[in-house]
Amino acid sequence: MRKWLVLVLAAGSVLCAQDEDFHVFRDAPRIFLNPQRLKRIQRETTRDSIRWRQFSNLIESQAQFPEPGFAWALHYAATGQAASAKAALDWAVQPGSTDIRQLALVYDWCQKAMTPAQKTAILAKLRQAVNSPGATTATGVRDQVLAAVAIADEAREPAEKVIRHAVLDWWRKSVAPALREGKPAIRREDLPPLYEILHVVIDNTRVDMRDNAPGFFKNVPSWQLLSNYPAPFQTADNEFRIPAFVGKGEPDLKVAALSRAADLMIVAYDPNALEGQFLQGYLIQDRFLMRGLFGITYEFLWANPYQPGLPFAKMDPFFHDATGGRFFVRSDWEENATWFGFFDGAMQLSTGTEIRNLRPGSLREPVEIGGATVLQAASPDGMKFAVDLPEGGVFFILGFPAKTAYDIETDGEEMYEAEADASGILLLEFAKGTKGQVWIHRPGRGVLP
């Protein structure tokens, strides 16, 4: 029976792929600037919003943007000013301008301002990217997809081939199955290019790539939010929330900026998702608005301050990804909260501004963080401990064999089964008023003494 079910599902998948049309159906601008977003950024110029004011001030001062094609082309899309189109196109036709992503944005957003010579020069660069072998990284696939969509009128068949490779080969055959198995096929640094792919594919082909890994995408907003250290990092331009990282030294602020950019893209992709609404509530505090030369272009393009968000302090202050084998927990939503993270083979404890790297397996005593407790398994076969939880609580028990089932017995309650996740983390949740002994043991092996 199972074999027949697999065959039916496989056949259905093939038929679905055959029915899909990867033809680009929209007119320029096609990349990111769907009609609603284009209208919003154009309205910002008359509303004199804080994001527009900062962006336009930097443009007017002839600031040296690290991504000049992106910045000047976006300003042209918002204002229609010929000088901005000229600056973007002058950058794009230079022999040293080889950033395919920016070239695609300039070509797509500045169509009406291009001379035939400029079009020929930029088109040649984009054709080269489209005709190259199919990329295998999120960044490489993103570059090729953006190039393909930008020149879809001039290179219809090659463009469709690129998009088909991205969706069918790279995503559905490689990345999405790995994500469903809990493998780290997409890391935090891959989220910005991934979401740029998602946006441009659904806007131009109506294919929603999230359907192939729904659990991963449901978790992404909570992962992004809870994996930041509680204490913000102050810079001359703005404050940053810093994503958890392994290593010593100061945080990489470009990573922090791109992480916020990814957050903005996540909300923009599905503003109605509950998890995304909590993330939006986390994003709309103006002190975290990116005002610097790198971040402001992303901020102006993706942030929607008119989109309501839910108070993120109403979220549970912990996140557990059983498929990926990682978790983050914080004592509360204050910026001096205690925070604990178990991720990518690392274990960290943050108290205020101090971050301690802990050796996995080194916990000698339970770590209590708000309503959560982190402790080390006493034995691969199980353990016992006492609880007294007037308000209930969550326990993260580390060090069990991965994907191993255990019977859980608590005084006065029926026994139930729970399974350690992909990293050997066993999550137990206790109701209000739970008190007594908890026994954890493998099925059929009896209760530990």
Secondary structure, DSSP 8 states (H G I E B T S, - for coil): -HHHHHHHHHHHHHHHHHH--------S--SS--HHHHHHHHHHHHHT-HHHHHHHHHHHTT---SSHHHHHHHHHHHH--HHHHHHHHHHHHSTT---HHHHHHHHHHTGGG--HHHHHHHHHHHHHHHTS----SHHHHHHHHHHHHHTTTT-HHHHHHHHHIIIIIIIIIIIHHHHHTT--SS-GGGHHHHHHHHHHHHHHH---GGGGSHHHHHHHHHHHHHTB-SS-EE-SS-EE--B--SSSSS--HHHHHHHHHHHHHHHHH-TTSHHHHHHHHHH--GGGS--STTHHHHHHHH--TTS----GGGS-SEEEETTTTEEEEES-SSTT-EEEEEETTEEEEEETTEEEEE-TT---S-EEETTEEEEE-S-TTEEEEEEEETT-EEEEEE-S-TT-EEEEEETTS--EEEE--TTS-EEEEE-TTEEEEEEEE-TTS----
